């Protein structure tokens, strides 16, 4: 009997091959960092090197097989997941001819072109697709049409990176709806391509191939792929999905009404729903879940993890030295110890980094610390550090309220995963700010585990995706809100919203530089 499931996880910064037992235990992992280089001709571009990156994927597969010494024939199934929004174009022979990563920002002119073409078109597209121009494929395809017409004319199909990994293993190219929906060229309700959207934007309507639902068997590892990877020929490859959708499966959030917070370089609040209706005010992203007939409202927070890294590297050299002296691998542990001694609310200090999402007009204020005094006892670097933690938790609360305004619903509790969930102080602050129990899974990097669940479901090991998740997801701890801290944060949240609004006005007026703004704004 086959004992293992293999997940290929293509993130923004790396590719991983993760081997799990059918009970969800991580047996082995291999990882390679990859980079997306800017083409010097096109500022903001981030090209995806499919030749080098496929070699890195091969290295990961070979390494995890070697490290675990398992017989490849014991792998029951394989599935794939990846960063969303990255796209590839293929020619009629199935060869890759152009690709960009999710962080590509070259299409500023094309966003302006689309807005000039029809100022209301973005809203019309959002009502069909749940997407705006900010992260979708439409401006990027228009960019290819304008700047690389020879590639545009040669293109035969469009795909995503998780589909690409499966294609390299099976020779079969198909897009699935969880990641495909992030292009902005799919019907949310139908979970299928809507070529009319492309036509409305002056683009070709013949680039859209077959769509296969997540969890279905796509094909099997070919003889050529078996030679390249060391996998067994004929191993089933199951259709995977986007990283956040599979992350929700990997924390057991498979039913409507469940919510998850994924904390890393960016933070996502994901809320499951059984309705595909977008937000009437166009503020929240809506994607297909990787589970058929479930969708997700998604509110994105830009750069919380990167803000933490900036603060650590800019101001915490002494803590780095202390961590080394004490034999602590993670300098954040030292910083968290000191920040835990600062009272809830950071003595009234506030900071502004990422804002509550406004998908149709997405701009963030200039990074700001405010409302502190020249008192080094109370307002030291650990107060500033704690304020950063609190700012992100206030943002989570804002996203919960935002999605509730759009759907009429909010979760009774939260699941918190990703690298940030390793920080107990941060988890407690999220619980205190939101007033909800916060559950932390044992496997905090849940995306690969979600891919393994899909693989197991596709080959019949689990009777359903939800039952598979119940079998493999195990819990580490739960953080309950402190009522006294909750009262402090209730007041701070009102103040934070007012302060952020004022700071955002300064950025909108061009008096200060915004932390981030969507292309074309």
N, C-alpha and C positions, 0 to 999 in steps of 0.2 A: 504493500500500500504506500502510495506517495505521502511524504511527510512534510513537504516544504512548499512555500509560496514565495515567489521572487517579485519584488517591487523595484522598478526603475523610476527614480525621482529626479527630475530635471529642474533644479531651482534657478533663481536668478544668478547666483554665484557659483554653483557647483552642480555636479551630477553624482548621484549615489546609486549603488546597487545594494539593496537591503534584503536579506534572507530571513524569513520568519517561519516558525513552526506553524502548523494549522491551528494551534491554540493561541497564537499571537505572541509567542516569545521571540525576541530578536536573536537570531542565531549568529548572524554575521553581517558586517557592513563594510563597504569600500567606497571611498569618496575621492573625487578629483575636482579641484577648483578650475573654473573656466572663466574667461574674460570675453567681453563683448566690446570690440574696438570701434572707436569712432572713425568714420571715413573722413579724412581731413578736408575733403571737398564739401562736406555737408555737416555743418555744426549741429550738434544734438543727436546725430545718428549713432546707432548702436547695432552694428552688423553682427549677425549670428554666423559663425564659422562652422558649417555643417560637416566639413571634412575632419577638422581637428577635433571637434566636439564628439563626433561619432567614435573616433579613436579613443577618446577619454572614456566614453561609455563602455567600449569594449574592454578597456583596462579595468574598469570597476567590476564588470561581470566576471572576468577571468580571476581577478584578485579575490573576490568573495568566494568563488568556487574553490580556489586554492587554500584560502585561510580556513575554510570550514571542512575541507576534505570530504565533502558529500558527493555521492554519485548523482550527476545531473539528471539521471532518469528518475530520481526521487522527488524532483520538483514537479508538483501537480499542475501548476499554472503560473503564468507571468502576467503582470499588468503594469501600466505606465501612468505617471502623473507628471505635471510640470507647472511652472509659472504660467499664468494666463497671459493673454494678449499678444505674445510673440507669434509671428506668422511666417510661413514659408510658401514660396511659389514654386511649382513644378512645371516642366515642359510636358509635351504630349507623350514622351517616352518615360515619364516618371522621374526624371532627373531634377534635383534641386537647382534652381537658377537664381533665387534671391531670398534672403531671410533677414528679419530684424528681431531683436530681443524686445521684451516687454517694456524696457526703460527707454526705448527709442523715442526721441522727441524732435525729429527732423521736419515734421509736417506742419509747422506753424503757418506757412503761407497757404497751405491747402485748407486748413481750418477757416482761415479768413475767406478763402475762395468760396467755400461751401456756405458760409454765413452770408456773403454778398449775393450768392446765387438765390438764396431763399432764407431770410432771417428766421422763419418759422419751421424750416425743414428739420432741424435738430430735435425739436419737440415732437414733431410727427414721427420721426424715427424712434425716439424714446418710447412712445406709446406702443409701438409694435415690438420693439426689441429689448427695452429696459436699459438701453445704453445711450450715452452721448458721444460726442466727438473726442472727449478728453482722453480715453484709453483705447478706443476702438480701432478697427482696421480700416474704416472708410477713408480717413485722411491719408493714411499710409499708402493705400492702393492708389489714391489720386496722386500722391507724390510720385509713385512709380510711373504712372501714366505721364506726368508732366516732365519728370527729370530723367527717366530711363525708358523711353518709349519702346526701345528694342526688346527689353525684358517684358514690358507690359504686353506687347503684341505676341510674344513667344509663350507667355504663361498659359497653362491649360487647367491647372487646379490650384486651390489654396488649401493649406492645412495648418495645424497647430503642432507644438513640439511633442506633446505626448503621443499624438497620432504618428508623428515622424518616427519616434522610437519604435512603435509597434510596426510601422511600415518597413523599417529596416530589418526587423526580425521575420516578418511574414511575407513581404512583397505585396501586401494588400493595403491600399490607402483609403481610409474612411475617417470622417470627422464625427465626434460625439457632441451631444448638446451642451454639456456642462462648460466645457472650454470654448466650443464653437459659439455659444451664445455671447461670449465676451467680445466677439468681433463687431457686434452691432448689425449683423447682416442675417440674423436668424429671427424667426417668429417665436416669441416666448411661448405663446399658447400652443403652437404646433410642434415646438421643439425641432424645427427643421429650417433649412435655408429659406430665405425670402428674397429671391433675386430682384424683385421689384424695388427693394431698398437700394440696391446697387444702381439700378437704372435711374432712380430719382436723383442720385448723386452724380450722374453723368459717367457711370462706370459700366463695364461689361457685366452681363448677367449669365455668362456661361462658364464661370470658374468654380462652380459649386457642385461637388461630387456627392457620393452617397453619405448618408448620416446613419450611424448605427448606435443604438442606446448603450450607455455604460453598463458593464456587467455581462454583455453578450460576447461569445467567443468570436474573435475576428478571424483567426486562422491558426496556423501552427508554425513553429520555428522551421525555416527552410533548411535544406542541406547546406547551402552556402553560409547562412547565418550560424548554423551549428559549428561549422569549421572556424568561422571568425570568433565566436564567443566561447566555445567550449560547452555550450548548452546541448541538450539532447535534441536531435532532429525529431520533429513531431510534437514537441511540447506545446500545449495550448497557450495561445496568447489572447488575453481577455481585454476588451475595450476598457480603458481607464477613464481619467477625467482630470479636471482642473484641480490645482493644489488645495484651495480652500474648501471646495466641495468634498474632496476626498479626506481632507482634514476633519470635516464634520463627521464623516463615517468613522474615521479613526478615533474619535472621542465618543462614539455611540449616539451622535445626534442625528437620527434618521427619521424622526417623526415631526409633523407640523407642530409649531409652538415651542420647539427646542431652540436654544441659542448657544452660540459659542463665541469666545473671544480668543483670537490668535495673536499673540504678541511677539513681534520680532523687529526687524528693521522698520517695517510698517505694521500697523495693527488693523485687524479686520474684526468687525462685529457682524456675525452671520445669524440671521433669523429665518428658520424654516417656515414655509407656508404651503398650503395646498391650493393657493390661488396664484395665477400668473398676472394679476392686475398691477400695473406700475403705479408709482406715486403720482397723484394728480398734479403735484407741484414740482416734479422732475428733480427732486433733491437726492434720491437714493438710487443706487444701482440695484437692478433686479436681474438675477442669473438663473438659469436652470440648475437644479441640484443634480448630482450624479445618480439620484434615485428617481426613476420615472414618476411623473405626476406630482413631484415636489419641486418647489422653487425656493430661492433664497433672496431675501432683502439683504443687501451688503452695504455697510457703511465703512469707508476706509479712512484711516488716520495716517497721515504722512509722517514718517521719519521718527517716531518715538524712540526706537532702538538706536537710531543714528544720533539722536540728541544725547542719549546716555553715553554713547561711545565718545562723542565730542567732549562732553563734560569730563569723563574719565581721563581722556588723553590730554586735555588742556589744563586740568587743575588738580589732578590726583596723583602726581608723581610720588608723593610721600606715602600714599596708601599702596601704591605698587611696590615700593621698597618694603613696606611692612608686610605685605602679603608674601613676598618672596622670603623674608626673614622667618615668618611663621609657618612656611611650607604650605600656604594656601594657593591653590591654582587660580582661583577667580578673584580678582581684586574687588569685584562688586560685593563680595562677602564682607570685606572690611568696611566698605562704604555703607552697606546696609546696616551693619552693627551700630554705627554712629548715627545714621539717619533715624533708626528706631528710637533713639533717645530724644529726638525732636518731637514736640507735641503735634497731634493732628492739627492740620491747618497751617503749619509752618509759621506760626506767630502772625498769621494774616498775610503773609507774602504770597504773591501770585506770579505765574509765568504764562506766557502765550507762545505756543509753537503751532502745532496742527490745530485746525478748526474743526468744528462739526461739519460734516460733509454737506456740500451744496453742489450736486453733480452738474447742474446746468450752468453754474457760474462759480467755478472752483478756484478760489484764491485764498491763500493763507496770509496772516499778518506777518510783520517783521518779528523775528525772535525777540522776546521781551521778558525781563524780570522787573517786577514793580511792587510797590507797597512794602518795601523793607526800610529799616532804619540803620543808622551808622552805629550799630551796637554789635561788636564782634562776638559777644557771648551768645546772643540769641540768633544773630544773622551771620552765621559762619558758612563754610562751604558745604556742610552737611544739611543745613537748612535749605540752601539752594538746590542741593541734590534731592532732598525729599520733595521740594516743590515741583521738580520735574516728574517724579513718580505720581504726585497728586494731580498734576495737570493732565496726564494721560488717563487717569481714572475718571476725572471730571469729563473728559472727552468721551469715554465709554458711556457714562450716564447720558450725555447729550445724544449719543447715537441710539441708545435704547429709547429715549423719548422721541427722537426723530422717526424711527421706524414705527413706534406706536402711533404717532400722528398719521402715518401713511397707511397703517394696517388696522388700527384699533386694538392691537394686541402687543403685549410684552411678556417675556418669560418670567416664570416664578423663581428661577434660579439660573446660574450661569456655569458654563464649562469654560475653563481657562487653560489654554495649551500654548505651545510654542516656547521659545527660549525664555521669554519674560516670566513664564509661569514657574520657573525654577526659583524665582525670588519670592520667598515667603512674605516679606514685607510688602511687596507690590501686590501680591494676591490679597493680603489683608486690607490694604487700602482700597482695592477695587470692591471688596465686600462692603467696607464701611461707606464708601461713596455711593454705591448703588443700592445699598440696603438689601442685598440678595446673598444667599449662600453661594459660594464659589467652589466648584469641585475641580480638583486637579487630577488628571489621569497619570498613571505610571509612565506610559509612553507619551512624552510631551511633544515630540516631533511626530505628529499624528498622521501626516500626509502619506508617508510610505505605508503605514499600517492600514490606512484606508484603501490604498491600492491593493494590498495583500487580501483584504476582505473581498474586494471586487473579483480578484483572481479566484479566490476560493468559492465564491458564489457562482461564477461563470462555469466552473468545472464540476459543480454539484456537491461540493463539500458542505456548504451552508445552504439551508432551504430558502433563505432570503438574505438580502443585504443587511437588513436590521438584525436578523438572528445571528448572522456572522459577526456583526459588531458586538452584540451582547456576549458572544462567546470569547472574543479576544480582548475587549477593552477592560482594563483593571484600574482601580482607583487608588490614588496615593493618599490624599488628604482632602479635607473640606475646611474652608474658612467661613465662619459666620460673622455677620456684622456686629460691631460694637456700638450699642445705642448712643453712648456719649459721643463717640467720634462721628457717628452719622449726623447728629444734631449740628456739630461744627461744620461738617461738609455741606449740609443743606444750605447754610448761610453762605459758605464760600462759593458754592455753585452759582447762586444768583449773582454774586459779585463778579465772578469769573466771566459769566456771559456778558455782563455790561462792559467790563474792561476789554474783553476781546472785541466786542463790537466797535469800540472806540479805536482800538489799535488797527482793526481791519480798515476802518475809514481812512486812516493815514496812508495805508498801503494802496488803497483804491485811488486816492488822490495823487499818488506818486511822490509823496513826501518822504517815504521810507521804502526800502526794497522788501518786497514780500518774500517769505521763505520759499514759497512755490506758487506757481499759477499754471493753469491748464493752457496748452497751446492755443494761440489765437486770441487770448484775452488781454 
